[in-house]
């Protein structure tokens, strides 16, 4: 798809790559969209939108980060370094001087309290199994959780203020990875005991992550307001002064809000892909991320009729997954009968499962007849719970029709908001439920353990099978990684072929629009939760350029009145134009005009004579400036993003100046009718970029196929010849494909 960024599994693409953060100012505010969270307590969250906000507010001893090669690794966060391992005892030293958002010291005791809280039966956290015997196996955690042992017997203890000891039953290679997750975040005992369930309300809550919660309107249509934590210990410090997270489940509404400027970041429905592709502006801001998320029909196995395997088999075989993905999601998703997603080690794909649970109408009818319901006779009406938004209800209607047409059975659709949907799932009060699993960390155990073992914290469909339990238990203790992966694959095969609570339907992608003014967004399919790059919100910023005394946060069509410039009257004679960025607004960075280079403050010095007649044109490293008379406007000391001109008397102004904004995009500037506008050298058609289209248009102009006045000839002319020629088309084409780095530097 033209101009859309596609992020594959395991890959990280930075929007605004190479750009340093600007200093924070009044422009550093964005509004983003997310689903409606039910909870903000990190020991109780289990939906993607809840996880996303939790990671913005808290961080653990370690945190997961994307690496340059697209993989994911756990790196120290509040910990000073890697743990010291002595047998099964892990000792972690905290960074010195850590503080909570209210200024109180953050100590090892806060981690002891927070991690033990996840093991608590009163909290009943859905991710307790990560700390228990199935994954990390902290001594005493399972016994405490099951009411069989005391809290004091849990193998976590603070040794002074900066040292934490964690005792496992046996060493685990995934220790730092699990300690990166929200189940291991610190917590303040005094705050929780003082405020009870209201401890996460604004005014009560204390955090140690990059942001604090300063406002909250819960529920659909509500919002959360986040502002920088003044005591955030790590780098980078947040550039954004405020993030407003609007709770919008309806993706069509989010799409409209983005188009009208009410949102800077939005999850959009697949049905709008054709509209986005046809719009040059929207397509440039479109981002499709292949996700490590599987989507399925989840079945409550304690419901009488769904406890029958033949019934579950009939329901699965009646689903034409390819047709569903095409009809509802415009082929943006991958039809799936597998559970372990593409991108994970151990991925088996559809081949082992398609002939067992895949689309086969006749086999579906046979299975239903074998269950005692030939042609659907006597079959009770089932309830399918879905999120109330257009794509999910369209998906439900597709399934409803498929089950009616193939099996002759009736299914009622229950469409609810995200908060209610989470409550229904967590209370196990569903029959059929559209849901799935997004990996918390990139290992196949995360997709299986705790989801399909008897009594698992996220096993809300009540899968209980001794063969599956045995495979998962063996994988949890296996130290040979190849053998462990094999056991997990065997468990997946049992889960899928037995339809133990789930009938996989497709592997998803996330579709986003991200305002081009936002930089530092680093989408990663394995780390993102509810927003692109939300694993590092402290990396986000709004691009800014200083024009005279004004700071603007430009889109590509930003304009600034000439009156904003402070100018003495330059005249005939020599003068110098310094093209620069203001270090008070942005930090030094690499620009396209100087590949691999870093500038202190000045991009280039352009020195030339101006005689008041035809404009002289000079270029430096791909940036160009020309000067010429524009009537009787009297200019004094031009200050534009660090550009200065001085000289004697003469009506003079810059007619073309090109800068680069903090996303690395070139910002050309022209003066007309007292305004300054943004464009790009080599951009013949004015769409804000240099591409093969520009080369083609220039060639058509030269041979007479189009009127040369229909293109920007000054921007199109890049070879210093003084006019548009085939050489310009060739140079632009070579730059686009990477054969040359920059256009020639002229007049130097």
C-alpha positions in Angstrom: 0.0 0.0 0.0 1.4 3.3 -1.1 3.1 5.4 1.6 1.9 3.2 4.5 4.5 2.0 6.9 4.3 -1.8 7.4 6.0 -3.1 10.6 6.5 -6.8 10.5 6.7 -9.1 13.5 10.0 -8.6 15.4 10.7 -5.3 13.6 10.9 -1.8 15.0 10.4 1.3 12.9 10.9 4.6 14.5 8.6 7.3 13.2 10.9 10.4 13.1 13.9 8.1 13.1 17.2 9.8 13.8 15.5 12.7 15.4 16.6 14.0 18.8 14.0 15.2 21.3 13.1 18.9 21.4 13.1 20.6 24.7 9.6 20.5 26.1 7.4 23.6 25.5 3.7 24.5 25.3 3.4 22.5 22.0 4.3 19.2 23.7 0.8 17.9 24.1 -0.9 15.1 22.2 -4.3 13.4 22.3 -4.4 9.6 21.6 -7.1 7.0 21.5 -7.4 3.7 23.5 -10.0 1.2 24.4 -11.8 1.6 27.8 -9.8 0.2 30.7 -11.6 -1.6 33.6 -8.7 -1.2 36.1 -5.5 0.7 36.5 -4.1 -1.5 39.3 -1.0 -3.2 37.7 -1.5 -6.3 39.9 -5.0 -6.8 38.5 -4.8 -5.6 34.9 -5.2 -8.1 32.0 -6.4 -6.1 28.9 -4.2 -4.4 26.4 -5.4 -0.9 27.2 -4.8 -1.5 30.9 -1.3 -2.8 30.3 -0.5 0.2 28.1 -1.4 2.7 30.7 0.3 0.7 33.5 3.6 0.8 31.6 3.3 4.5 31.3 2.9 4.9 35.0 5.2 2.3 36.5 8.4 0.4 35.7 9.9 -2.6 37.3 13.5 -3.7 38.1 13.9 -4.4 34.4 12.1 -3.4 31.2 11.7 -4.9 27.8 13.2 -2.8 24.9 13.4 -3.3 21.2 16.9 -3.8 19.8 18.4 -2.5 16.6 18.0 -6.0 15.0 14.3 -6.2 15.8 14.6 -8.5 18.7 13.5 -7.8 22.3 15.7 -7.8 25.4 15.3 -7.1 29.1 17.5 -4.3 30.3 17.9 -2.8 33.8 15.3 -0.2 34.7 15.2 0.5 38.5 17.9 -2.2 38.9 21.5 -1.0 38.8 22.5 -3.9 36.6 22.1 -7.6 36.1 21.2 -9.8 39.1 23.8 -11.7 41.0 22.9 -15.4 41.0 23.9 -17.7 43.7 22.2 -21.0 43.1 18.5 -20.3 43.2 18.9 -16.9 44.9 18.8 -13.8 42.8 20.2 -10.6 44.3 19.3 -7.2 42.7 20.8 -3.9 43.6 18.6 -0.8 42.9 19.9 2.4 41.3 20.8 5.0 44.0 18.5 7.9 44.7 15.3 6.5 43.2 12.1 8.3 44.2 8.4 7.9 43.8 6.4 10.7 42.0 5.6 12.3 45.4 9.3 12.5 46.3 9.4 9.6 48.7 12.3 7.2 48.4 11.7 4.2 46.2 13.2 1.2 48.1 13.6 -2.5 47.9 10.8 -2.8 50.4 8.4 -1.3 47.8 9.4 -4.1 45.3 9.0 -6.7 48.0 5.5 -5.4 48.8 4.5 -5.1 45.2 5.7 -8.5 44.1 4.2 -10.3 47.1 1.0 -8.4 46.4 0.7 -10.2 43.1 1.0 -13.5 45.0 -1.8 -12.5 47.3 -5.1 -14.4 47.3 -6.9 -11.1 48.2 -5.7 -9.5 45.0 -6.2 -12.6 42.9 -4.1 -11.2 40.1 -4.6 -12.9 36.7 -0.9 -12.9 36.1 0.1 -14.5 39.4 1.0 -17.7 37.5 4.0 -15.8 36.0 5.5 -15.7 39.5 4.3 -19.1 40.6 5.2 -22.6 39.8 4.3 -22.6 36.1 6.9 -19.9 35.1 9.3 -18.3 37.6 8.4 -20.4 40.6 9.2 -18.0 43.4 9.4 -20.0 46.7 6.1 -19.8 48.5 4.2 -17.7 45.9 1.7 -20.5 44.9 1.1 -21.6 48.5 0.3 -18.0 49.6 -2.0 -17.5 46.5 -3.8 -20.8 47.3 -4.2 -20.1 51.0 -1.8 -22.9 51.9 1.1 -20.8 53.3 1.8 -17.4 54.9 2.9 -14.2 53.1 6.2 -14.2 55.1 7.1 -17.5 53.5 7.2 -16.0 50.0 10.8 -15.9 48.8 11.2 -12.2 48.4 13.0 -10.0 51.0 14.5 -6.5 51.1 18.0 -6.3 52.5 18.3 -2.7 53.4 16.9 0.0 51.1 18.7 -0.9 47.9 19.0 -4.7 47.8 16.3 -7.2 47.0 16.7 -11.0 47.3 14.4 -13.3 45.3 14.5 -17.0 45.9 13.3 -19.4 43.3 12.7 -23.1 43.5 15.3 -23.4 40.7 17.2 -21.0 38.5 15.3 -19.6 35.5 16.8 -18.1 32.4 13.7 -15.9 31.9 14.1 -14.1 35.3 14.8 -10.6 34.0 12.1 -10.9 31.4 9.4 -11.8 34.0 10.7 -9.1 36.3 10.1 -6.6 33.5 6.3 -7.2 33.5 3.6 -5.4 35.4 3.2 -8.4 37.8 6.5 -7.3 39.3 6.0 -3.6 39.5 6.7 -1.9 42.9 3.8 -0.7 45.1 3.5 1.7 48.0 1.9 -0.1 51.0 1.0 3.1 52.8 -1.0 4.5 49.8 -2.8 1.2 49.2 -3.7 0.7 52.9 -4.9 4.3 53.2 -7.1 4.5 50.1 -8.0 0.9 49.4 -9.5 0.3 45.9 -9.3 4.1 45.3 -5.5 4.1 45.5 -5.2 4.5 41.7 -7.4 7.6 41.6 -5.8 10.9 40.6 -4.6 12.7 43.8 -4.0 9.4 45.6 -1.9 7.5 43.1 2.0 7.5 43.2 4.0 6.1 40.4 7.7 5.5 39.5 7.3 5.5 35.7 7.8 8.3 33.2 4.3 9.7 33.7 1.9 10.4 36.5 -1.9 10.3 36.4 -3.4 13.8 36.9 -6.9 13.3 35.6 -9.3 10.5 35.0 -12.9 10.2 33.7 -13.5 6.5 33.7 -15.8 4.5 31.3 -16.7 4.9 27.7 -16.2 8.5 26.4 -13.9 9.2 29.3 -10.2 10.0 29.4 -7.0 9.8 31.3 -4.5 12.7 31.5 -0.9 11.9 32.0 1.9 14.4 32.8 5.7 13.9 33.3 6.9 12.4 36.5 9.4 14.9 37.9 11.2 12.0 39.6 11.5 9.7 36.6 14.9 8.1 37.0 15.8 7.0 33.5 16.6 8.5 30.1 15.0 9.9 28.0 13.0 12.3 30.1 9.5 12.8 28.7 9.4 15.6 26.2 5.6 15.7 26.2 4.0 17.9 28.8 0.7 16.1 28.6 -0.8 13.0 27.0 -4.6 12.8 26.9 -5.8 9.3 26.4 -9.4 9.3 25.2 -11.4 6.1 25.8 -13.0 5.3 22.4 -14.0 1.8 21.5 -15.7 2.8 18.2 -12.9 2.8 15.7 -15.0 4.7 13.1 -15.5 7.4 15.6 -11.7 7.4 16.3 -11.1 7.7 12.5 -13.4 10.7 12.2 -11.8 12.3 15.3 -8.3 11.9 13.7 -9.5 13.5 10.5 -10.9 16.5 12.3 -7.8 17.0 14.3 -9.2 15.9 17.7 -6.8 12.9 17.9 -3.1 12.7 17.1 -3.0 8.9 17.2 -5.9 6.5 16.5 -6.6 2.8 15.9 -8.6 2.7 12.7 -10.9 0.0 11.2 -9.8 -2.1 8.3 -12.9 -1.0 6.4 -11.3 2.4 6.0 -8.1 1.1 4.4 -9.3 2.0 0.8 -10.2 5.5 2.0 -6.8 6.0 3.7 -4.9 4.7 0.6 -6.8 7.1 -1.7 -5.9 10.1 0.5 -2.3 11.4 0.1 -2.3 13.0 3.5 -3.8 10.1 5.4 -1.8 7.4 3.6 1.4 9.2 4.6 0.4 8.9 8.3 -0.9 5.3 8.0 0.8 2.5 9.9 0.0 -1.2 9.8 1.7 -3.4 12.4 1.7 -7.2 12.2 0.8 -8.2 15.7 1.8 -11.2 17.8 -1.9 -11.6 18.6 -4.2 -14.5 17.8 -8.0 -14.0 17.7 -10.4 -16.8 18.4 -13.9 -17.9 19.2 -13.5 -18.7 22.9 -15.9 -21.2 24.3 -17.0 -21.6 27.9 -16.4 -25.3 28.6 -18.6 -25.3 31.7 -21.6 -24.5 29.5 -23.5 -27.8 29.0 -23.6 -28.0 25.2 -20.1 -26.5 24.7 -18.6 -29.2 26.9 -19.3 -31.5 24.0 -16.2 -31.8 21.7 -18.3 -32.6 18.6 -20.3 -29.3 19.1 -17.1 -27.3 19.3 -15.7 -29.1 16.3 -18.9 -28.3 14.3 -18.7 -24.6 15.2 -15.0 -24.4 14.2 -15.5 -26.3 10.9 -18.3 -24.0 9.9 -16.0 -20.9 9.8 -14.5 -19.9 6.5 -11.7 -18.0 8.0 -10.3 -16.7 4.7 -13.7 -15.4 3.7 -14.2 -13.7 7.0 -10.8 -11.9 6.9 -11.5 -10.8 3.3 -15.0 -9.6 3.9 -14.5 -7.8 7.2 -10.8 -6.9 7.4 -9.8 -6.4 3.7 -7.2 -9.2 3.9 -5.2 -7.2 6.5 -5.2 -10.3 8.8 -3.9 -13.8 8.4 -6.5 -16.7 8.6 -5.3 -19.0 11.3 -6.1 -22.4 12.8 -2.9 -22.2 14.9 -2.5 -20.6 18.3 1.2 -19.9 18.5 1.6 -16.9 16.3 4.0 -16.3 13.4 7.1 -14.7 14.7 7.4 -16.9 17.8 9.9 -19.7 18.0 7.8 -22.9 17.8 5.4 -21.5 15.2 3.7 -24.4 13.4 1.3 -22.6 11.1 -1.9 -23.9 9.8 -0.7 -27.2 8.3 -1.1 -29.4 11.4 -4.6 -28.1 12.2 -6.4 -27.2 9.0 -7.7 -30.7 8.3 -8.9 -31.1 11.8 -10.6 -27.9 12.8 -10.5 -25.9 9.5 -13.4 -25.0 7.2 -15.3 -28.0 6.0 -19.1 -27.6 5.9 -20.0 -31.2 5.4 -17.7 -32.3 8.2 -19.2 -29.6 10.4 -22.7 -30.9 9.8 -21.5 -34.5 10.5 -19.9 -33.4 13.8 -23.1 -31.7 14.9 -25.1 -34.8 14.1 -22.7 -36.9 16.0 -23.3 -34.6 19.0 -27.0 -35.4 18.7 -28.2 -32.4 16.8 -28.8 -33.4 13.2 -29.3 -30.3 11.0 -29.3 -28.3 14.2 -32.5 -29.9 15.6 -32.9 -29.3 19.3 -29.8 -27.2 19.6 -30.1 -24.4 22.1 -29.6 -20.8 21.1 -26.1 -19.6 22.1 -24.9 -16.1 23.0 -21.8 -14.6 21.3 -20.3 -11.7 23.3 -18.3 -9.1 21.2 -17.0 -5.6 21.5 -19.6 -3.0 20.4 -17.8 -1.5 17.4 -18.6 -1.9 13.7 -15.8 -4.3 12.7 -16.5 -6.6 15.7 -20.2 -6.6 15.1 -19.6 -7.3 11.4 -17.4 -10.2 12.4 -20.1 -11.5 14.7 -22.7 -11.3 12.0 -20.5 -13.2 9.6 -20.2 -16.0 12.2 -23.8 -15.9 13.1 -24.8 -16.4 9.4 -22.1 -19.1 8.9 -23.5 -21.1 11.8 -27.0 -20.7 10.6 -26.3 -21.5 7.0 -23.9 -24.5 7.6 -25.3 -25.9 10.8 -28.9 -24.6 11.1 -28.3 -23.2 14.6 -29.1 -19.8 16.1 -26.6 -17.6 17.9 -27.5 -14.3 19.5 -25.0 -11.5 19.4 -24.3 -9.5 22.6 -22.4 -6.3 21.7 -21.0 -4.5 24.8 -18.5 -1.8 25.6 -14.9 -2.7 26.4 -15.2 -2.4 30.2 -18.3 -4.6 30.3 -16.6 -7.1 27.9 -13.7 -7.4 30.3 -16.0 -7.9 33.3 -18.0 -10.6 31.4 -14.8 -12.4 30.5 -13.1 -12.2 33.9 -16.2 -13.4 35.6 -16.5 -16.3 33.1 -20.1 -15.3 32.4 -20.0 -16.0 28.7 -20.9 -18.8 26.3 -19.1 -17.8 23.1 -16.7 -14.9 23.3 -14.6 -13.2 20.6 -11.2 -12.7 22.2 -7.6 -13.9 22.0 -4.1 -13.4 23.2 -1.5 -10.7 22.7 2.0 -11.9 23.8 3.3 -10.1 26.9 6.9 -11.3 26.1 8.2 -13.1 23.0 8.3 -16.7 24.2 5.7 -19.4 23.3 5.3 -20.3 27.0 3.5 -16.9 27.4 0.8 -18.0 24.9 0.1 -21.3 26.7 1.0 -21.4 30.4 -1.6 -19.8 32.5 -4.1 -19.9 29.7 -4.7 -23.6 29.3 -3.4 -25.4 32.4 -6.1 -26.3 34.9 -6.8 -23.3 37.2 -4.5 -21.0 35.2 -5.0 -17.3 35.9 -6.1 -16.4 32.4 -7.9 -19.7 31.7 -11.4 -18.2 31.8 -12.9 -20.8 29.4 -12.0 -23.5 32.0 -9.8 -25.8 29.8 -8.9 -28.7 31.9 -7.1 -31.6 30.3 -4.6 -33.9 32.0 -2.5 -34.4 28.8 -2.3 -30.6 28.3 -1.4 -30.1 32.0 1.3 -32.7 31.7 2.9 -31.1 28.6 2.8 -27.6 30.1 4.2 -28.7 33.5 7.0 -30.5 31.8 7.8 -27.4 29.7 7.8 -25.3 32.8 10.7 -27.3 34.3 12.6 -28.3 31.1 16.1 -26.7 31.0 17.0 -27.8 27.5 15.4 -25.1 25.3 14.9 -27.3 22.2 13.1 -29.8 24.3 11.0 -27.1 26.0 9.9 -25.7 22.6 9.0 -29.2 21.5 6.8 -29.7 24.6 5.1 -26.4 24.0 4.4 -27.3 20.4 2.9 -30.6 21.6 0.7 -28.7 24.1 -0.5 -26.4 21.3 -1.4 -29.3 19.1 -3.5 -30.8 21.9 -5.1 -27.5 22.7 -6.1 -26.7 19.1 -7.1 -30.2 18.0 -9.2 -30.6 21.2 -10.5 -27.1 20.9 -9.9 -26.7 24.6 -11.7 -23.4 25.0 -10.6 -21.8 21.8 -11.1 -22.1 18.0 -8.4 -19.8 16.4 -9.7 -17.6 13.6 -6.9 -15.2 12.5 -3.7 -13.5 13.5 -4.2 -9.8 13.7 -2.6 -6.6 12.5 -3.0 -3.2 14.1 -4.0 -0.3 11.9 -3.1 3.2 13.1 -3.0 6.8 12.0 -0.2 8.8 13.6 0.0 12.5 13.1 3.1 13.4 11.2 4.0 16.0 13.8 4.7 13.3 16.3 8.2 11.9 16.5 9.9 9.2 18.5 7.2 6.6 18.0 8.8 3.2 17.8 6.2 0.5 16.9 7.1 -3.0 17.8 4.8 -6.0 17.1 6.1 -7.9 20.2 6.0 -5.0 22.7 3.1 -2.7 21.8 -0.1 -3.1 23.8 -2.8 -0.6 22.7 -0.9 2.1 20.9 2.1 2.1 18.5 5.3 2.4 20.4 3.5 2.5 23.8 6.3 0.5 25.3 8.3 3.7 25.2 5.9 6.7 25.6 8.8 8.7 27.1 10.3 8.6 23.6 7.4 10.5 22.0 7.6 14.2 21.2 6.1 16.8 19.0 8.4 18.2 16.3 9.0 21.9 16.7 10.8 24.7 14.8 11.6 28.1 16.1 10.8 31.0 13.7 12.0 34.2 15.1 10.5 34.6 18.5 7.8 32.0 17.7 7.9 28.3 18.2 5.7 26.3 15.9 4.9 22.6 15.7 4.5 22.4 11.9 2.7 20.0 9.8 3.9 20.2 6.2 1.6 23.2 5.5 2.6 25.4 8.5 2.7 29.1 7.9 4.1 32.0 9.9 3.6 35.7 9.2 6.7 37.6 8.2 5.8 40.1 11.0 7.0 37.5 13.5 10.5 38.1 12.3 12.8 40.7 13.8 14.7 42.3 10.9 17.0 45.4 10.5 17.5 46.6 6.9 20.2 44.8 5.0 21.4 46.1 1.7 23.9 45.7 -1.1 27.1 43.9 -0.4 28.1 40.6 1.0 26.1 38.9 3.7 25.9 35.4 5.2 22.8 33.2 5.7 23.3 30.6 8.4 20.8 27.8 8.1 20.5 26.4 11.6 18.2 25.0 14.2 17.8 26.6 17.6 19.4 24.4 20.3 17.0 25.9 22.8 14.3 24.0 20.9 15.9 20.8 19.6 19.0 18.9 20.5 21.8 18.3 17.8 20.9 15.6 15.3 21.7 14.2 11.9 20.0 15.7 8.9 19.5 14.4 5.3 21.8 17.2 4.2 24.7 15.7 6.0 24.4 11.9 6.1 25.9 10.5 9.3 26.9 13.9 10.5 25.8 15.8 13.6 25.6 19.6 13.7 26.3 21.7 16.8 24.1 24.5 15.8 24.7 25.5 12.2 23.7 23.3 9.3 25.7 25.3 6.7 26.9 28.9 6.0 25.8 30.3 2.7 27.9 33.3 1.6 27.1 35.1 -1.6 26.9 38.6 -3.1 23.5 40.1 -3.7 23.2 42.9 -6.2 19.5 43.6 -6.0 18.7 42.1 -9.4 18.1 38.4 -10.1 18.3 36.2 -7.1 21.5 34.4 -6.5 21.0 30.7 -5.6 23.3 28.8 -3.4 23.1 25.3 -1.9 24.8 23.4 0.9 24.4 19.7 1.6 21.0 19.5 -0.1 19.7 22.7 1.5 19.1 25.8 -0.7 18.6 29.5 -0.2 18.0 32.2 -2.7 17.7 36.0 -2.1 15.9 38.6 -4.1 14.0 41.9 -3.9 10.3 41.6 -3.0 9.0 45.1 -3.3 9.5 47.7 -0.6 9.3 45.5 2.4 12.0 46.7 4.8 13.7 43.9 6.6 16.2 44.4 9.4 17.8 41.3 11.0 16.2 38.1 9.7 16.0 35.5 12.4 14.4 32.3 11.1 15.2 29.0 12.9 18.7 30.4 13.4 19.0 32.2 10.0 20.6 35.6 10.2 21.2 38.2 7.5 22.9 41.5 8.0 24.1 44.2 5.6 23.4 47.7 4.4 20.3 49.3 3.0 18.3 47.3 0.5 14.8 45.8 0.3 15.7 42.2 0.6 14.2 38.9 1.9 14.7 35.3 1.7 12.6 33.8 -1.1 13.6 30.1 -0.5 15.1 28.6 2.7 15.1 25.0 3.6 15.5 23.6 7.1 14.9 20.2 8.6 12.4 19.5 11.4 13.1 17.2 14.3 11.7 14.2 12.4 14.5 14.6 9.9 12.2 15.9 7.1 13.5 18.8 5.1 11.5 22.0 5.6 11.7 24.4 2.6 10.4 27.9 3.2 9.0 30.4 0.7 7.8 33.9 1.2 4.6 35.0 -0.4 2.0 37.5 0.7 3.7 37.9 4.1 3.8 34.2 5.0 6.3 31.5 5.2 5.4 28.1 3.8 6.9 24.6 3.9 8.0 22.5 0.9 11.1 20.4 -0.1 14.0 20.6 -2.7 13.4 18.0 -5.4 9.7 18.1 -4.7 8.2 19.1 -8.0 4.6 18.3 -7.3 4.4 19.9 -3.8 3.4 16.8 -1.9 6.0 17.3 0.8 8.4 14.6 -0.3 10.9 13.7 -3.1 9.9 10.6 -5.0 9.9 8.9 -8.4 6.7 10.9 -9.2 8.8 14.1 -9.1 11.4 12.6 -11.5 8.6 11.5 -13.9 6.9 14.9 -13.8 10.2 16.7 -14.6 10.9 14.4 -17.5 7.3 15.0 -18.9 7.9 18.7 -18.5 11.2 18.6 -20.4 9.8 16.6 -23.4 6.6 18.7 -23.5 4.0 16.2 -22.3 2.9 18.6 -19.5 3.1 22.3 -18.9 6.2 23.1 -16.9 4.3 25.7 -15.1 2.3 22.9 -13.4 5.3 21.9 -11.4 7.5 23.8 -8.9 10.5 24.5 -11.2 12.6 26.1 -8.5 12.2 23.0 -6.3 12.6 20.7 -9.3 15.9 22.1 -10.5 18.6 20.4 -8.4 21.7 20.2 -10.7 22.8 23.9 -10.5 22.2 24.4 -14.3 19.8 27.3 -13.8 16.9 25.5 -15.4 14.9 22.2 -15.4 16.4 19.4 -17.4 16.5 15.6 -17.8 19.6 15.8 -15.5 17.3 16.9 -12.6 15.0 14.0 -13.2 17.9 11.6 -13.3 19.5 13.0 -10.1 16.1 12.8 -8.2 15.7 9.2 -9.3 19.2 8.3 -8.2 18.6 9.9 -4.8 15.3 8.1 -4.3 16.9 4.7 -5.0 20.0 5.5 -2.9 22.6 5.8 -5.7 23.6 9.3 -4.5 23.4 10.8 -1.0 22.6 14.4 -1.7 22.1 16.9 -4.5 25.1 18.9 -5.7 26.3 21.8 -3.5 26.2 24.9 -5.8 27.7 28.4 -5.4 30.3 27.4 -2.8 
